[in-house]
Amino acid sequence: QVQLVESGGGLVQAGGSLRLSCAASGSIFSDSAMAWYRQAPGKQRELVATIARSGTTNYADSVKGRFTISRDNAKKTVYLQMNSLKPEDTAVYYCNAGYLYSIPPRVYWGQGTQVTVSS
């Protein structure tokens, strides 16, 4: 079983920065693709950024150039560095792990951390 625990959320002014962390338990972290999602009030959950086992990253257009996803396999932790934050970045941010080497594939979610950006 895998548990994901997010931290680092909070209240920040527009233009500021936050770094989210997601610590994973279990032995499959290094073999898992990791991602950050977010969900704003009244909106669907959306993909923010992904990082593959290889380290390849992808970003939603809305955060390109402002957010950076990274991973530390030794620490079993994935990060989301968020710069130049905007009020529209306000949401609950969720960590996601996808392990594709089982049938069926396994997907895990964290409990979420609130990010609030004031204007």
C-alpha positions as CSV (number, residue, x, y, z in Angstrom):
1,Q,0.0,0.0,0.0
2,V,1.1,3.5,-0.8
3,Q,0.3,6.7,1.2
4,L,0.9,10.2,-0.2
5,V,1.1,13.1,2.2
6,E,1.2,16.6,0.8
7,S,2.5,19.7,2.6
8,G,3.5,23.2,1.9
9,G,0.2,24.8,1.1
10,G,-0.9,28.1,2.5
11,L,-1.9,31.7,1.9
12,V,0.3,33.9,-0.3
13,Q,-0.1,37.2,-2.1
14,A,-0.2,37.3,-5.9
15,G,3.3,37.2,-7.3
16,G,4.6,35.1,-4.5
17,S,5.9,31.6,-4.3
18,L,5.2,28.3,-2.6
19,R,6.7,24.9,-2.7
20,L,4.5,21.9,-2.3
21,S,5.9,18.5,-1.2
22,C,4.4,15.1,-1.4
23,A,6.1,12.3,0.6
24,A,5.3,8.8,-0.3
25,S,5.4,5.6,1.7
26,G,5.9,2.1,0.2
27,S,8.4,0.7,-2.3
28,I,7.1,1.7,-5.7
29,F,7.8,5.4,-5.7
30,S,10.8,5.2,-8.0
31,D,8.8,3.1,-10.5
32,S,5.8,5.4,-10.5
33,A,4.9,8.4,-12.6
34,M,4.0,11.3,-10.3
35,A,1.7,14.2,-10.9
36,W,0.1,17.2,-9.3
37,Y,-3.6,18.0,-9.8
38,R,-5.7,20.8,-8.5
39,Q,-9.3,21.5,-7.9
40,A,-10.8,25.0,-7.4
41,P,-14.2,25.5,-5.8
42,G,-17.0,24.6,-8.3
43,K,-14.6,23.3,-10.9
44,Q,-13.3,19.9,-12.0
45,R,-10.0,18.5,-10.9
46,E,-7.3,19.4,-13.5
47,L,-3.9,18.1,-14.2
48,V,-1.1,20.6,-13.3
49,A,2.1,18.8,-14.0
50,T,3.6,15.3,-14.4
51,I,7.0,13.8,-14.0
52,A,7.8,10.4,-15.4
53,R,10.2,7.8,-13.9
54,S,12.8,9.1,-16.4
55,G,12.3,12.7,-15.1
56,T,10.5,13.9,-18.2
57,T,8.1,16.6,-17.2
58,N,4.9,18.1,-18.7
59,Y,2.8,21.1,-17.6
60,A,-0.6,22.5,-18.2
61,D,-0.4,25.6,-20.4
62,S,-1.7,27.7,-17.5
63,V,1.3,27.0,-15.4
64,K,4.1,26.7,-17.9
65,G,7.1,28.9,-17.1
66,R,5.8,29.5,-13.5
67,F,5.6,26.0,-11.9
68,T,8.3,23.3,-11.8
69,I,7.8,19.7,-10.8
70,S,10.7,17.6,-9.5
71,R,11.3,14.3,-7.7
72,D,13.8,12.9,-5.3
73,N,13.6,9.1,-5.5
74,A,15.9,8.7,-2.5
75,K,13.6,10.7,-0.3
76,K,10.4,9.3,-2.1
77,T,9.2,12.9,-2.5
78,V,7.9,14.9,-5.3
79,Y,7.8,18.7,-5.3
80,L,5.9,21.5,-7.0
81,Q,7.7,24.8,-7.0
82,M,5.1,27.5,-7.8
83,N,6.3,31.0,-8.7
84,S,4.5,34.1,-9.8
85,L,1.3,32.9,-8.3
86,K,-2.0,34.3,-9.4
87,P,-5.4,34.3,-7.7
88,E,-6.6,31.8,-10.3
89,D,-4.1,29.3,-8.9
90,T,-6.2,29.1,-5.8
91,A,-7.2,25.5,-5.3
92,V,-6.7,22.3,-3.3
93,Y,-3.6,20.6,-4.8
94,Y,-3.4,16.9,-4.9
95,C,-0.5,14.6,-5.3
96,N,-1.0,11.5,-7.6
97,A,1.1,8.4,-8.1
98,G,0.6,6.0,-11.0
99,Y,2.2,2.6,-10.9
100,L,1.8,0.9,-14.3
101,Y,3.7,-2.4,-13.7
102,S,0.7,-4.2,-12.2
103,I,-2.6,-5.5,-13.6
104,P,-4.6,-3.5,-13.1
105,P,-2.4,-0.4,-12.8
106,R,-2.5,1.3,-9.4
107,V,-3.3,4.9,-8.8
108,Y,-2.9,6.7,-5.5
109,W,-4.0,10.1,-4.2
110,G,-3.0,12.3,-1.4
111,Q,-5.5,14.1,0.9
112,G,-4.7,17.5,-0.7
113,T,-3.3,20.8,0.5
114,Q,-5.0,24.2,0.2
115,V,-3.3,26.9,-1.8
116,T,-4.8,30.4,-1.6
117,V,-3.5,33.3,-3.6
118,S,-4.8,36.7,-2.6
119,S,-4.9,39.6,-5.0
